[in-house]
Amino acid sequence: MPSRKKTAMFASAFFTCVCSFVIICVVLATQHWMSSEVRFSGTNSSVTVSLTYGLFSGTCEQFVDAGLQVSEKTFQVADNLGNTKAKGMITAIIVILVLSLLSSLLSSGFTCTNAVSNPYQTFLGPTGVYTWNSLCGTFVLIAMILFPVNIEENGLSVELARGCFSFLQTHTKSAHTYGYSYWIMLLIFFLNIASIIIIYFYDHARYSKKKEQERPIENAPKDVILF
């Protein structure tokens, strides 16, 4: 059985890993990644399309300068994208987040195993926790970088607006606001760092204690040497 200190440290790391897993599920499930106001100009009037969307679905509504508002519509992101680059990048972000979800799950399993037992394999100990938490944090950061790139370089919001209302003409300007589904990915990253720090402190304390027990005999008291 593991010591109380080990159980407490790994249980704390397990809690942070589970929180990370839950937040990734929330990120994937919610559609508050982006809110955009996309403006188009026509021959007689200007039209503004308001969108709120995530990786899978979203809502859009149209406003004409005269004050006319078209009722809100729900759409599927993949169905509204004609731009294959934008669609491919959305798919890549989903795959990366699924990989981060699996990494977080494995990290939770490793920390739970160490909290209740002493595994013989080295990789099942702190090394495995470092590896899976590092991978999870890296995947999340990549997803956070790719999404803005998709917005700016591939005109994701413009493509989705055109998918909602096919008669839109010339795009003039856009305004974007990142939602909570995007920003809480930072929390996932910090939770992974917290898990690594907790296990590092445990591993460092264990290593120091082991070295102290293996100190050379010349450092031992004289009466012990005489004995």
NUDO-149239 format. One line per 8 residues: number of its first residue (from 1); for each residue x, y, z of N, C-alpha, C. Coordinates in pm, whole numbers. Example, Ala and Ser with C-alpha at 12.3 -4.5 7.8 and 13.67 -1.06 7.14 Angstrom:
BEGIN
1) 1319,-569,780,1230,-450,780,1320,-330,780 ~ 1285,-225,708,1367,-106,714,1290,3,787
This chain:
BEGIN
1) 84,-121,0,0,0,0,87,126,0 ~ 47,230,-71,125,354,-72,116,426,61 ~ 213,513,87,212,591,210,100,695,203 ~ 69,752,320,-37,854,324,1,976,240 ~ 129,1012,245,174,1129,169,156,1105,19 ~ 194,986,-26,180,954,-168,33,953,-208 ~ -50,893,-126,-193,888,-156,-252,1028,-167 ~ -213,1116,-73,-267,1252,-74,-221,1329,-198
9) -93,1315,-233,-39,1389,-348,-101,1341,-478 ~ -108,1211,-496,-165,1158,-620,-317,1177,-626 ~ -382,1178,-511,-526,1206,-510,-553,1350,-554 ~ -466,1442,-512,-479,1582,-554,-458,1594,-705 ~ -357,1524,-755,-331,1526,-899,-447,1461,-976 ~ -504,1356,-918,-619,1290,-981,-737,1388,-993 ~ -758,1467,-890,-867,1566,-892,-847,1667,-1004 ~ -724,1718,-1020,-698,1815,-1125,-715,1752,-1264
17) -676,1626,-1278,-691,1556,-1407,-838,1535,-1442 ~ -918,1499,-1342,-1062,1480,-1365,-1127,1614,-1404 ~ -1088,1721,-1336,-1140,1854,-1371,-1104,1890,-1514 ~ -982,1858,-1555,-937,1884,-1692,-1022,1805,-1791 ~ -1048,1680,-1761,-1130,1594,-1847,-1271,1651,-1864 ~ -1330,1693,-1753,-1466,1748,-1757,-1472,1876,-1839 ~ -1372,1964,-1823,-1371,2091,-1895,-1354,2068,-2045 ~ -1272,1970,-2084,-1257,1940,-2227,-1390,1893,-2285
25) -1465,1813,-2209,-1599,1770,-2254,-1690,1891,-2274 ~ -1683,1987,-2180,-1764,2109,-2191,-1725,2189,-2314 ~ -1595,2200,-2338,-1545,2275,-2454,-1596,2215,-2584 ~ -1595,2083,-2593,-1642,2016,-2713,-1793,2027,-2730 ~ -1866,2026,-2620,-2012,2021,-2627,-2079,2155,-2648 ~ -2017,2264,-2601,-2082,2395,-2607,-2049,2468,-2737 ~ -2133,2566,-2772,-2115,2640,-2897,-2079,2787,-2875 ~ -2023,2817,-2759,-1987,2956,-2729,-1837,2981,-2749
33) -1785,2931,-2860,-1646,2956,-2895,-1629,3096,-2953 ~ -1723,3136,-3037,-1707,3262,-3110,-1841,3331,-3131 ~ -1843,3462,-3112,-1957,3547,-3150,-1905,3647,-3251 ~ -1966,3650,-3369,-1919,3736,-3477,-2031,3823,-3532 ~ -1995,3943,-3570,-2084,4033,-3643,-2019,4053,-3781 ~ -2081,3997,-3883,-2024,4001,-4018,-2113,4090,-4105 ~ -2052,4191,-4166,-2128,4290,-4242,-2106,4271,-4393 ~ -2216,4275,-4467,-2212,4263,-4613,-2284,4382,-4675
41) -2233,4429,-4788,-2297,4540,-4859,-2361,4488,-4988 ~ -2479,4539,-5018,-2550,4504,-5139,-2575,4626,-5224 ~ -2656,4611,-5327,-2685,4722,-5417,-2774,4827,-5351 ~ -2867,4781,-5268,-2964,4874,-5208,-2946,4894,-5058 ~ -2888,4798,-4990,-2877,4808,-4845,-2760,4724,-4795 ~ -2730,4743,-4668,-2626,4664,-4602,-2691,4564,-4507 ~ -2627,4449,-4493,-2680,4342,-4410,-2573,4301,-4309 ~ -2615,4281,-4184,-2526,4231,-4080,-2575,4096,-4033
49) -2486,4001,-4032,-2519,3866,-3984,-2451,3844,-3850 ~ -2529,3811,-3749,-2477,3783,-3615,-2471,3632,-3595 ~ -2353,3583,-3559,-2333,3438,-3541,-2275,3407,-3404 ~ -2319,3297,-3348,-2258,3238,-3229,-2241,3090,-3257 ~ -2119,3040,-3248,-2097,2900,-3287,-1979,2837,-3213 ~ -1978,2706,-3221,-1870,2627,-3165,-1808,2541,-3272 ~ -1766,2420,-3236,-1703,2332,-3333,-1805,2251,-3412 ~ -1924,2232,-3357,-2022,2146,-3422,-2146,2221,-3471
57) -2194,2316,-3392,-2319,2384,-3429,-2315,2529,-3385 ~ -2417,2604,-3431,-2426,2745,-3394,-2560,2803,-3432 ~ -2574,2933,-3408,-2697,3004,-3444,-2659,3130,-3522 ~ -2747,3173,-3611,-2722,3294,-3688,-2853,3369,-3708 ~ -2843,3502,-3717,-2957,3586,-3747,-2911,3704,-3831 ~ -3002,3758,-3909,-2968,3863,-4004,-3039,3993,-3970 ~ -2966,4104,-3983,-3022,4237,-3960,-2997,4325,-4084 ~ -3103,4387,-4133,-3092,4480,-4246,-3089,4621,-4190
65) -3023,4713,-4260,-3009,4852,-4212,-3143,4916,-4179 ~ -3245,4878,-4251,-3378,4937,-4229,-3437,4895,-4095 ~ -3377,4798,-4029,-3426,4753,-3899,-3495,4618,-3904 ~ -3504,4560,-4022,-3569,4430,-4037,-3478,4321,-3982 ~ -3535,4230,-3904,-3459,4120,-3847,-3517,3987,-3893 ~ -3432,3901,-3945,-3474,3767,-3983,-3463,3676,-3862 ~ -3558,3587,-3844,-3560,3500,-3726,-3432,3417,-3716 ~ -3396,3386,-3594,-3272,3312,-3567,-3278,3172,-3625
73) -3165,3131,-3683,-3154,2997,-3742,-3044,2918,-3673 ~ -3065,2788,-3665,-2962,2697,-3612,-2894,2628,-3729 ~ -2764,2610,-3720,-2691,2545,-3830,-2584,2451,-3777 ~ -2543,2359,-3864,-2431,2270,-3836,-2307,2327,-3904 ~ -2199,2342,-3831,-2079,2407,-3883,-2027,2336,-4007 ~ -2017,2204,-4003,-1962,2129,-4117,-2047,2146,-4242 ~ -2179,2153,-4225,-2269,2165,-4340,-2262,2304,-4404 ~ -2228,2406,-4327,-2228,2544,-4377,-2096,2586,-4441
81) -1995,2501,-4433,-1863,2540,-4482,-1840,2489,-4624 ~ -1822,2584,-4716,-1785,2548,-4852,-1633,2549,-4870 ~ -1565,2627,-4786,-1419,2637,-4790,-1358,2511,-4729 ~ -1291,2432,-4811,-1237,2304,-4763,-1125,2323,-4661 ~ -1048,2433,-4672,-941,2459,-4574,-1000,2488,-4437 ~ -1104,2571,-4433,-1169,2604,-4305,-1232,2479,-4245 ~ -1295,2398,-4328,-1359,2275,-4281,-1256,2175,-4230 ~ -1145,2165,-4302,-1038,2074,-4262,-976,2114,-4130
89) -961,2246,-4108,-901,2293,-3983,-995,2271,-3865 ~ -1125,2288,-3886,-1222,2258,-3780,-1214,2111,-3742 ~ -1204,2025,-3843,-1191,1881,-3818,-1063,1851,-3740 ~ -953,1919,-3777,-825,1899,-3708,-835,1940,-3561 ~ -903,2052,-3535,-919,2100,-3396,-999,1998,-3314 ~ -1105,1943,-3374,-1185,1842,-3304,-1101,1720,-3271 ~ -1021,1673,-3369,-935,1556,-3348,-833,1583,-3238 ~ -773,1702,-3239,-673,1739,-3138,-736,1741,-2999
97) -857,1795,-2988,-923,1800,-2857,-965,1661,-2809 ~ -1001,1574,-2902,-1032,1435,-2864,-906,1366,-2812 ~ -792,1393,-2875,-665,1338,-2827,-631,1393,-2688 ~ -659,1521,-2666,-635,1578,-2533,-728,1515,-2430 ~ -850,1483,-2473,-947,1416,-2384,-895,1278,-2343 ~ -842,1204,-2440,-786,1072,-2411,-663,1082,-2322 ~ -578,1183,-2346,-459,1204,-2263,-498,1235,-2119 ~ -602,1318,-2104,-650,1353,-1970,-708,1231,-1900
105) -778,1147,-1976,-835,1024,-1918,-725,930,-1871 ~ -621,915,-1953,-510,827,-1915,-436,883,-1794 ~ -419,1014,-1790,-354,1076,-1675,-436,1054,-1548 ~ -568,1062,-1561,-656,1036,-1445,-639,893,-1397 ~ -630,800,-1494,-611,659,-1458,-479,633,-1389 ~ -372,697,-1437,-240,678,-1379,-233,734,-1237 ~ -288,855,-1217,-284,915,-1083,-371,836,-985 ~ -484,785,-1032,-570,704,-945,-501,574,-905
113) -433,512,-1002,-360,388,-975,-252,409,-869 ~ -178,520,-881,-71,548,-785,-125,590,-649 ~ -246,642,-645,-304,683,-517,-344,562,-433 ~ -374,450,-498,-422,333,-424,-324,216,-424 ~ -216,225,-505,-121,113,-511,17,164,-548 ~ 114,72,-549,251,103,-590,285,20,-714 ~ 258,73,-833,285,-5,-955,433,-32,-973 ~ 466,-150,-1026,606,-189,-1045,668,-120,-1167
121) 589,-103,-1272,642,-42,-1393,669,107,-1371 ~ 786,151,-1418,826,291,-1401,731,387,-1472 ~ 689,348,-1594,605,439,-1673,468,461,-1609 ~ 424,370,-1525,294,387,-1459,301,483,-1341 ~ 423,522,-1305,441,616,-1194,443,760,-1241 ~ 527,844,-1177,534,986,-1214,567,1011,-1361 ~ 650,926,-1421,686,945,-1562,564,946,-1652 ~ 474,852,-1628,351,845,-1708,263,967,-1687
129) 255,1013,-1562,173,1132,-1532,231,1255,-1603 ~ 364,1270,-1598,429,1381,-1669,397,1376,-1819 ~ 408,1257,-1875,390,1240,-2021,249,1277,-2064 ~ 148,1219,-1999,10,1240,-2044,-38,1381,-2014 ~ 3,1440,-1903,-35,1578,-1875,32,1675,-1972 ~ 158,1648,-2006,227,1733,-2103,160,1726,-2239 ~ 123,1605,-2281,55,1589,-2410,-79,1660,-2411 ~ -154,1645,-2302,-286,1710,-2293,-272,1862,-2303
137) -179,1919,-2227,-158,2062,-2230,-113,2111,-2368 ~ -27,2032,-2434,21,2068,-2568,-92,2066,-2669 ~ -176,1962,-2664,-290,1952,-2756,-385,2071,-2740 ~ -410,2108,-2616,-501,2221,-2588,-444,2352,-2644 ~ -314,2373,-2625,-252,2495,-2677,-258,2499,-2830 ~ -236,2385,-2894,-243,2379,-3041,-384,2414,-3088 ~ -485,2360,-3019,-625,2391,-3055,-653,2540,-3038 ~ -600,2600,-2932,-621,2743,-2908,-555,2830,-3014
145) -447,2782,-3072,-378,2856,-3178,-449,2838,-3313 ~ -490,2715,-3342,-550,2686,-3472,-685,2755,-3493 ~ -763,2770,-3386,-896,2829,-3402,-889,2976,-3448 ~ -810,3063,-3384,-798,3201,-3435,-739,3206,-3576 ~ -646,3116,-3606,-589,3111,-3741,-699,3082,-3843 ~ -789,2991,-3808,-900,2957,-3896,-994,3076,-3915 ~ -1014,3153,-3809,-1099,3272,-3817,-1039,3377,-3909 ~ -910,3406,-3890,-847,3516,-3961,-802,3479,-4101
153) -740,3361,-4115,-683,3323,-4244,-786,3263,-4340 ~ -878,3186,-4288,-975,3117,-4375,-1114,3179,-4374 ~ -1132,3290,-4299,-1261,3357,-4298,-1375,3267,-4253 ~ -1354,3199,-4140,-1452,3101,-4093,-1590,3164,-4070 ~ -1595,3278,-4003,-1724,3342,-3975,-1794,3385,-4103 ~ -1717,3437,-4199,-1776,3479,-4328,-1835,3359,-4401 ~ -1761,3248,-4401,-1809,3127,-4467,-1938,3076,-4403 ~ -1943,3080,-4271,-2062,3033,-4201,-2181,3126,-4226
161) -2155,3257,-4234,-2262,3353,-4263,-2319,3329,-4402 ~ -2232,3306,-4500,-2279,3277,-4636,-2355,3145,-4641 ~ -2317,3050,-4557,-2390,2924,-4552,-2530,2939,-4495 ~ -2545,3037,-4402,-2677,3063,-4344,-2769,3136,-4441 ~ -2711,3235,-4511,-2790,3320,-4602,-2715,3329,-4735 ~ -2758,3250,-4830,-2683,3232,-4954,-2681,3355,-5044 ~ -2774,3449,-5027,-2784,3565,-5116,-2692,3679,-5076 ~ -2612,3664,-4972,-2523,3770,-4927,-2421,3805,-5035
169) -2384,3934,-5042,-2297,3979,-5151,-2156,4009,-5102 ~ -2114,4134,-5103,-1974,4168,-5074,-1950,4184,-4925 ~ -1851,4110,-4875,-1815,4121,-4733,-1734,4248,-4711 ~ -1775,4329,-4614,-1706,4456,-4589,-1622,4453,-4461 ~ -1677,4405,-4351,-1598,4398,-4227,-1657,4296,-4131 ~ -1575,4258,-4034,-1618,4160,-3933,-1567,4202,-3796 ~ -1642,4165,-3693,-1600,4187,-3555,-1618,4056,-3480 ~ -1514,4014,-3408,-1516,3884,-3342,-1496,3898,-3191
177) -1566,3815,-3117,-1549,3807,-2971,-1541,3660,-2933 ~ -1430,3622,-2870,-1412,3482,-2829,-1493,3456,-2702 ~ -1567,3345,-2703,-1655,3311,-2592,-1588,3228,-2484 ~ -1665,3194,-2382,-1609,3122,-2267,-1562,2981,-2304 ~ -1625,2920,-2405,-1584,2785,-2446,-1441,2784,-2497 ~ -1398,2897,-2551,-1260,2909,-2599,-1165,2939,-2483 ~ -1202,3037,-2399,-1109,3083,-2296,-1089,2983,-2183 ~ -1189,2898,-2157,-1170,2803,-2045,-1067,2695,-2080
185) -1024,2690,-2207,-916,2597,-2240,-787,2637,-2170 ~ -772,2765,-2136,-657,2808,-2057,-657,2740,-1920 ~ -777,2722,-1864,-789,2654,-1735,-742,2509,-1745 ~ -773,2444,-1858,-727,2306,-1880,-574,2303,-1876 ~ -513,2398,-1945,-367,2406,-1951,-308,2423,-1811 ~ -364,2512,-1730,-312,2536,-1595,-337,2417,-1503 ~ -447,2346,-1524,-473,2226,-1444,-369,2118,-1473 ~ -329,2107,-1599,-225,2010,-1634,-91,2049,-1572
193) -61,2177,-1572,62,2224,-1507,56,2194,-1357 ~ -62,2216,-1296,-78,2190,-1152,-53,2042,-1121 ~ -105,1953,-1205,-83,1808,-1185,65,1775,-1190 ~ 135,1831,-1288,278,1804,-1303,356,1856,-1182 ~ 321,1976,-1135,390,2035,-1020,369,1950,-894 ~ 245,1904,-872,215,1821,-754,300,1694,-755 ~ 303,1626,-869,378,1501,-877,529,1526,-871 ~ 572,1641,-925,715,1674,-919,760,1690,-773
201) 681,1760,-694,716,1779,-553,724,1645,-479 ~ 628,1556,-508,631,1423,-446,756,1346,-490 ~ 781,1348,-623,894,1273,-678,1026,1329,-627 ~ 1038,1460,-614,1161,1523,-564,1183,1489,-417 ~ 1076,1491,-338,1088,1457,-195,1128,1310,-178 ~ 1072,1223,-261,1106,1080,-253,1252,1058,-293 ~ 1298,1129,-397,1436,1116,-443,1534,1166,-336 ~ 1500,1278,-272,1587,1334,-167,1597,1238,-49
209) 1485,1179,-12,1484,1084,101,1566,960,68 ~ 1557,915,-56,1633,797,-98,1782,825,-96 ~ 1821,944,-142,1963,981,-141,2017,994,1 ~ 1933,1045,89,1974,1060,228,1997,924,293 ~ 1915,826,258,1931,692,312,2054,622,256 ~ 2100,666,138,2215,604,73,2343,685,91 ~ 2349,777,188,2467,862,206,2588,775,242 ~ 2707,820,203,2831,741,229,2855,718,377
217) 2928,614,409,2950,577,549,3037,679,621 ~ 3123,756,544,3207,854,612,3125,967,673 ~ 3000,981,628,2912,1084,688,2841,1035,812 ~ 2856,906,841,2788,847,957,2862,884,1086 ~ 2794,883,1202,2860,913,1331,2971,813,1361 ~ 3076,858,1441,3191,773,1469,3155,648,1545 ~ 3059,659,1641,3023,541,1719,2959,435,1633 ~ 2889,476,1526,2829,378,1435,2938,307,1357
225) 3047,383,1316,3157,322,1241,3230,223,1330 ~ 3259,260,1459,3327,170,1550,3247,42,1572 ~ 3116,57,1583,3030,-59,1603,3039,-153,1482
